[in-house]
Structures are given as structure tokens and as C-alpha cells.
């Protein structure tokens, strides 16, 4: 063990050197500061049965603040520095001249360890002492039993109960493979290491009692045993490490356990389920009544879709929109012929206008003849060339001719204007022809769309027919579902009254306060921070190493 402590001292020195290498030069704090942490390892030396012979504590004070002095509380005696660091003892503290470094020291203690070990031996079923067993051969059983002496009180589900600090004990036992055969273990793990075997046993004394009823069926060991066929029994020293740190960070929330079960949520959920089932039953009844008319409705839908399909087919057919498109195309052609005739009509009008204009020019001679006749009237009538009556007739005819000349000129001008309007008429006719052709095209497109619509209507008729055929079965199935929902509601009410309520009561009786127990155990583990004393403001950790004497044959 001294060799082991020497190695620990060397390792601690290396850590101190590393810390000094990275610490700022100006980080020296004021004198007499408390350590930031205190790590204790308690070495308990026992005989082969677990009876304590001696105990020694190895302490490391962490000086993260690089204080020149560290004040430590300790009940140890025969304190010795591992690094020759000077200290002074006052009434309430030990002051170490740390000089900015960590401090490591050892001391003796008469304090009782929180865990005690009892090792028993049997040979061929009979209890024997280690001395009686040494050098013997036969079927040997070695049993390690642990007892927890540290407990506290905690509020568990409204009552004050005892909770033991959850120390975990892990032992390592070396067995000679030549001398130990047919090894069987309880709460152990056997590891073969060449010619030797390492048996790792574990126990958590007091945990089962701390957990109460919830651990009734759980396997929580407070001891372990090794049984083997042995030749010339001999056993090397064994080592057991004891620590509360394994359970210090455990709590019911971090484990995802809601052990303080609120059974009202269960009963409320059951009531909601019953209400929902009852509502479903009533809804299905209403649906079943509504579905009674579904068959008639689907039949009407089938007939309606059939009529629509037929009508659309006619509308899209040769006697419907397609024929109307043909009419529109014919109108467009006719209007085109009108546009073609417009040019011919314009030429005819211009020609007639020209001829009438020439006639009007010819008739202007009537005006000259009428003037000559009027000028020579006396001669004509006096000489008896014309009688007065004949003269008047000629003058009347000449006047009418003059008037006709004016009218012909006006008609010629009107025909020429009409010929000019033919161009505007032709432009309007051509636009009308284009519109008629576009209308015909749109009607053709509409005919194609209606034809597709007719096909869709025929498919819809098929679906309506299927729906019509399925309607009776759907109505019957819905009614059956409604009846089944009523049965389910009645069953849920019975299950709630005779099952869930009793389950809720049983859960409260069985698991009430389980989370309190888990958290109380974690608190107990966290609170066990020192063995030999600690200064307020310093965090602490402590572990125990129990070393048993070997059993040697003579």
C-alpha cells in the first residue's frame, strides 16, 4: 500500500506542476483562503474476515485560486504532508503554506467507516476460519457481506422515513486458475486473465430498505459470494472500493420516471373516453337514420347523371354544336361571297355614273335650244313655221329636257358616292366574315369539350351505380357500428367502475412517494461529501478502499 501511495503522490505532483505551468503569475490570491475542493480517499485495512485493524486517509486540497495559504478543517491525527508543505494547527483549522499550489497529505483516524465488511468462509458446507481453511482442499464458499451505518430521515409521501446513504461497493478478488476450478458466483462477474481469474463483486447495502415496497421484487444485493473446487486454499489480498458518487446525480426527473403518479389523470382520461364513446354511439345512430334515405338518393343521382350524359352527347353530336358550327362556317362563306361581289358592284356603279354624266352633258343642249326658240319666237310663229300651240309644246318639251339634265347629273353624283361607300362596306363585310369564322371555330371547340363532358358524365353514372348498390350495405354496417359503440360504452363504464378505479387506488398504495425515495437517495449521496471534516465553501468528495489481508497456507 505504501507503494500505491507513493504512486498517488507522484501523480499528484505532476498535476500540481501542470497547474502551475498554466496559471497566470498575477493569480495569487490573498492569504488563508479555503480550498476549492477536497478529495479524500480512506484506506481501511482489515484482517481476512473484514475486521478493521487500521485506517489512513489520503487528502488532496485543490487550490484553483492559487492562494498562498489554505485553511482546512480536519479531525485526523498524525498528519503528514506528501510534499513537505508546512502547516500550523489552530483551534478550528489547519493552515497550509500552499504557495499557490495544491496540497496533499495523509493522516490517521479512529472514526468508524460508514460501511463495514464481514467475510465468511465455508469448506464442504461447514463454516471455518481463514486460518482453518488455509492449505485445505474441497468445495469452498467465500461470502462478502456489507453493512451500511449511515442514514438520514426524509419526507416520503408525507411520512418521515429512514433513508440510507446509497454506497456502492465494488470488490476485486484474484483467484489462481490452477487452484480454483468450477467457479460459480452470486452477484459477481468472473473475468479470465490467462492463468488467473478476477472476480468482480458488487453490493449496495441499505438500498433495498430505503426503496421500501417498490423494491420488493427487485434484486438489490447487499452481499456476494464465490464458490469453487479448491486445491490447497490460498487467497491474495482483496480490494473493495466504496463510493456514494455513483447515485449522487440520479433523480426521478432525469430518469424520465414520474413515480409520484397522479391517478386523477388516469380517471379523468377514462371519463373522457366514456363520454367520447357515448357521443360516438349517438352520432352513429344519427348517421344510420340519415343513411336510410341514402339508397333513394343514390338512385336519383344515377338517373340524373344518365340523363345529363345523354343530353350532353346529343349537344356535342352531329345535330348539336357540330351542326351549328357548320352553319357558322356557311355564313362566313356567304359573307365572303358578298365581299367578292362588292368590287363588281363598285365597278357597275362607277360605269353607270359615267354614262349618266355624259347623258347630262348631252341634255345641256336643251338649255341652248330653249333660248334660241324664245329669241326667235316672233319669227317662228309669225312666219307660220309653227303655230302658237306647237311653239308652246316645243318650249315645254325643252324645259322638261333641261330639268331632266339636272336630275341625271344629281343621280350620276349619287352613284359615284355610292361607289365610294362600297370600300367601307367591303371592309365591314370582311370583318364580319372573320368574326363568323372565329365563332364557328369556338363552337367546334365547345363541341369537343362537351363531348368530353359527356364521357365524364357517363363515368359518373357508373360510380353512382356502384354507390347505389353499396348504399344498403353501408346503412346496415353503420347501424351495426352504432350498436357496437353502445356495447363499448357500457363495457367502458363497467371497466371504469370495477377496474380503473381499483387500479388507481392500487397505484397510490404501491408507488406513492417512489419519486420521493429516489430523490431522497440522491440527496443523501450528494450530502456525503467528506469523512475527516471540511471547511464551509469547499466542495468535497470521498471514497473508501477496503483492503483485506491475504490467507496464506503454511
BELDA-V670328 format. One record per residue. RES is the residue in one small letter. SS is DSSP state (2 for helix, 1 for strand, 0 for the rest). PHI is phi in whole degrees, 0 to 359 (none if undefined). D_CENTER is the distance of its C-alpha to the mean C-alpha in whole Angstrom. Layout:
{{RES,SS,PHI,D_CENTER} {RES,SS,PHI,D_CENTER}}
This chain:
{{x,0,none,56} {x,2,300,58} {x,2,295,57} {x,2,299,54} {x,2,296,54} {x,2,298,56} {x,2,297,53} {x,2,298,50} {x,2,296,53} {x,2,297,53} {x,2,299,49} {x,2,296,49} {x,2,297,52} {x,2,298,49} {x,2,299,46} {x,2,297,49} {x,2,299,50} {x,2,298,47} {x,2,295,46} {x,2,295,49} {x,2,292,49} {x,2,255,46} {x,0,285,47} {x,0,296,48} {x,2,295,52} {x,2,265,52} {x,2,270,49} {x,0,299,52} {x,1,263,51} {x,0,293,54} {x,0,291,56} {x,0,57,55} {x,1,266,51} {x,1,278,49} {x,0,296,47} {x,0,287,44} {x,1,207,43} {x,1,228,45} {x,1,253,45} {x,1,241,47} {x,1,236,48} {x,1,261,50} {x,1,263,52} {x,1,250,54} {x,1,255,57} {x,1,234,58} {x,0,280,60} {x,0,292,59} {x,0,261,58} {x,0,100,56} {x,0,289,59} {x,1,286,58} {x,1,253,61} {x,1,200,60} {x,1,213,57} {x,1,220,56} {x,1,244,53} {x,1,253,52} {x,1,237,50} {x,1,235,48} {x,1,261,48} {x,1,275,46} {x,0,244,47} {x,0,296,44} {x,0,272,46} {x,0,55,49} {x,1,289,51} {x,0,284,55} {x,0,227,55} {x,1,237,53} {x,1,261,54} {x,1,231,53} {x,0,261,53} {x,0,201,55} {x,0,256,57} {x,0,282,58} {x,1,244,61} {x,1,52,63} {x,1,285,60} {x,1,223,60} {x,1,283,58} {x,0,279,57} {x,0,238,58} {x,0,59,61} {x,0,272,59} {x,0,284,62} {x,1,210,61} {x,1,231,63} {x,1,254,62} {x,0,251,62} {x,0,294,62} {x,0,238,59} {x,0,199,57} {x,1,244,58} {x,1,254,58} {x,1,259,57} {x,0,277,58} {x,0,290,55} {x,0,54,56} {x,0,80,52} {x,0,251,51} {x,0,292,50} {x,1,236,52} {x,1,237,52} {x,1,208,55} {x,1,234,56} {x,1,199,58} {x,1,264,59} {x,0,215,58} {x,0,251,59} {x,0,292,56} {x,0,281,55} {x,0,294,51} {x,0,292,49} {x,1,238,48} {x,1,244,51} {x,1,244,52} {x,1,231,54} {x,1,251,55} {x,1,240,57} {x,1,229,59} {x,1,221,60} {x,1,234,62} {x,0,52,63} {x,0,88,61} {x,1,248,64} {x,1,290,63} {x,1,222,64} {x,0,274,64} {x,2,303,63} {x,2,293,67} {x,2,289,68} {x,2,277,65} {x,0,303,66} {x,0,82,67} {x,0,273,67} {x,0,235,65} {x,1,148,63} {x,1,273,60} {x,1,248,59} {x,1,237,56} {x,1,246,54} {x,1,240,52} {x,1,256,50} {x,1,238,50} {x,1,244,48} {x,1,232,49} {x,1,262,47} {x,0,252,49} {x,0,244,47} {x,1,216,45} {x,1,212,44} {x,1,259,43} {x,1,216,40} {x,1,278,39} {x,1,245,37} {x,0,54,36} {x,0,90,39} {x,1,235,42} {x,1,274,43} {x,1,226,43} {x,1,273,44} {x,1,233,41} {x,1,274,42} {x,0,298,41} {x,0,281,38} {x,0,281,40} {x,1,258,39} {x,1,249,42} {x,1,236,42} {x,1,248,46} {x,1,236,47} {x,1,234,50} {x,1,263,52} {x,1,241,54} {x,1,281,56} {x,0,295,55} {x,0,283,59} {x,0,260,60} {x,1,250,57} {x,1,234,56} {x,1,50,54} {x,1,280,52} {x,1,232,49} {x,1,225,47} {x,1,231,45} {x,0,60,42} {x,1,224,43} {x,1,230,42} {x,1,259,45} {x,1,240,44} {x,1,279,47} {x,1,232,49} {x,0,69,51} {x,0,280,54} {x,1,252,53} {x,1,234,50} {x,1,250,48} {x,1,256,47} {x,1,253,44} {x,1,250,44} {x,1,216,41} {x,1,201,42} {x,0,229,40} {x,0,294,43} {x,0,90,43} {x,2,293,39} {x,2,298,40} {x,2,292,42} {x,2,294,39} {x,2,283,37} {x,2,68,39} {x,2,295,38} {x,2,290,35} {x,2,258,36} {x,0,304,39} {x,0,258,37} {x,0,270,36} {x,0,260,38} {x,0,241,38} {x,0,285,41} {x,0,245,44} {x,1,203,46} {x,1,212,46} {x,1,216,49} {x,1,231,51} {x,1,234,53} {x,1,202,55} {x,1,277,58} {x,1,241,60} {x,0,245,63} {x,0,51,65} {x,0,307,63} {x,0,205,62} {x,1,223,58} {x,0,283,57} {x,0,303,56} {x,1,245,52} {x,1,236,50} {x,1,232,47} {x,1,258,44} {x,1,238,43} {x,1,210,41} {x,0,263,38} {x,2,293,36} {x,2,294,34} {x,2,249,33} {x,0,290,33} {x,0,261,29} {x,0,271,28} {x,0,212,27} {x,0,299,25} {x,0,292,22} {x,0,293,21} {x,0,280,22} {x,0,76,19} {x,0,257,22} {x,0,256,23} {x,0,283,26} {x,0,278,28} {x,0,288,27} {x,0,270,27} {x,2,289,28} {x,2,297,28} {x,2,297,25} {x,2,294,26} {x,2,292,29} {x,2,297,27} {x,2,297,24} {x,2,295,27} {x,2,296,29} {x,2,296,26} {x,2,296,26} {x,2,295,30} {x,2,298,30} {x,2,296,27} {x,2,294,29} {x,2,295,32} {x,2,298,31} {x,2,298,30} {x,2,299,33} {x,2,294,35} {x,2,297,33} {x,2,293,34} {x,2,299,37} {x,2,299,37} {x,2,296,36} {x,2,297,38} {x,2,295,41} {x,2,293,40} {x,2,285,39} {x,0,300,43} {x,0,268,44} {x,2,294,42} {x,2,298,44} {x,2,297,47} {x,2,297,44} {x,2,293,43} {x,2,294,47} {x,2,295,47} {x,2,298,44} {x,2,299,46} {x,2,295,49} {x,2,296,48} {x,2,294,46} {x,2,295,49} {x,2,297,51} {x,2,298,49} {x,2,299,49} {x,2,296,53} {x,2,296,53} {x,2,293,51} {x,2,297,53} {x,2,295,56} {x,2,299,55} {x,2,275,54} {x,0,280,57} {x,0,296,60} {x,0,264,62} {x,0,248,59} {x,2,296,57} {x,2,297,58} {x,2,294,62} {x,2,297,61} {x,2,297,60} {x,2,300,63} {x,2,301,65} {x,2,297,63} {x,2,296,64} {x,2,296,68} {x,2,299,68} {x,2,299,67} {x,2,296,69} {x,2,297,72} {x,2,296,71} {x,2,297,71} {x,2,296,75} {x,2,297,76} {x,2,298,75} {x,2,294,77} {x,2,286,80} {x,2,298,79} {x,2,297,81} {x,2,298,84} {x,2,295,84} {x,2,298,84} {x,2,296,87} {x,2,296,89} {x,2,295,89} {x,2,295,90} {x,2,296,93} {x,2,296,94} {x,2,299,94} {x,2,295,96} {x,2,295,98} {x,2,295,99} {x,2,297,99} {x,2,295,102} {x,2,297,103} {x,2,296,103} {x,2,296,105} {x,2,294,108} {x,2,284,108} {x,0,294,109} {x,2,296,112} {x,2,298,113} {x,2,297,113} {x,2,292,115} {x,2,294,118} {x,2,294,117} {x,2,293,119} {x,2,297,122} {x,2,298,123} {x,2,293,123} {x,2,293,124} {x,0,253,127} {x,2,299,127} {x,2,298,131} {x,2,290,132} {x,2,294,130} {x,2,281,131} {x,2,293,135} {x,0,278,136} {x,0,79,135} {x,0,291,132} {x,0,224,130} {x,0,284,130} {x,2,305,129} {x,2,296,127} {x,2,294,126} {x,2,302,125} {x,2,298,122} {x,2,295,121} {x,2,295,120} {x,2,297,119} {x,2,298,116} {x,2,294,115} {x,2,295,115} {x,2,296,113} {x,2,295,110} {x,2,295,110} {x,2,296,109} {x,2,296,106} {x,2,297,105} {x,2,299,105} {x,2,294,102} {x,2,296,100} {x,2,295,100} {x,2,298,99} {x,2,296,96} {x,2,296,95} {x,2,299,95} {x,2,294,92} {x,2,294,90} {x,2,294,90} {x,2,294,89} {x,2,293,86} {x,2,297,85} {x,2,298,85} {x,2,293,83} {x,2,288,80} {x,2,301,80} {x,2,299,77} {x,2,297,75} {x,2,298,75} {x,2,296,74} {x,2,298,71} {x,2,295,70} {x,2,295,71} {x,2,296,69} {x,2,297,66} {x,2,298,66} {x,2,297,66} {x,2,298,63} {x,2,296,61} {x,2,297,63} {x,2,294,61} {x,2,296,58} {x,2,299,58} {x,2,299,59} {x,2,295,56} {x,2,297,53} {x,2,296,55} {x,2,299,55} {x,2,299,51} {x,2,299,50} {x,2,299,52} {x,2,296,50} {x,2,295,47} {x,2,296,48} {x,2,297,49} {x,2,296,45} {x,2,298,45} {x,2,295,47} {x,2,297,46} {x,2,298,42} {x,2,296,44} {x,2,294,46} {x,2,296,42} {x,2,300,41} {x,2,299,44} {x,2,296,43} {x,2,295,40} {x,2,298,41} {x,2,294,44} {x,2,298,41} {x,2,298,39} {x,2,297,43} {x,2,289,43} {x,2,277,40} {x,2,304,40} {x,2,299,43} {x,2,295,40} {x,2,296,37} {x,2,298,39} {x,2,296,40} {x,2,296,37} {x,2,295,36} {x,2,295,38} {x,2,295,38} {x,2,296,34} {x,2,297,36} {x,2,296,38} {x,2,295,35} {x,2,294,33} {x,2,297,36} {x,2,298,37} {x,2,299,33} {x,2,299,33} {x,2,297,37} {x,2,294,35} {x,2,296,32} {x,2,296,35} {x,2,296,37} {x,2,297,34} {x,2,294,33} {x,2,290,37} {x,2,261,38} {x,2,242,35} {x,2,299,32} {x,2,299,34} {x,2,291,36} {x,2,298,33} {x,2,300,32} {x,2,296,35} {x,2,293,35} {x,2,297,32} {x,2,298,33} {x,2,292,37} {x,2,276,35} {x,2,242,32} {x,0,302,33} {x,0,83,33} {x,2,297,31} {x,2,296,29} {x,2,300,32} {x,2,294,34} {x,2,299,31} {x,2,290,31} {x,2,295,35} {x,2,297,35} {x,2,297,33} {x,2,295,35} {x,2,297,38} {x,2,294,37} {x,2,294,36} {x,2,283,40} {x,0,274,42} {x,0,248,42} {x,0,202,46} {x,0,241,49} {x,0,255,52} {x,0,112,51} {x,0,207,49} {x,0,277,49} {x,0,306,47} {x,0,94,44} {x,0,256,44} {x,1,279,41} {x,1,225,42} {x,1,215,41} {x,1,214,44} {x,1,221,44} {x,1,241,47} {x,1,237,48} {x,1,258,51} {x,1,246,53} {x,1,265,56} {x,0,290,59} {x,0,286,60} {x,1,249,62} {x,0,247,65} {x,0,282,67} {x,0,292,71}}
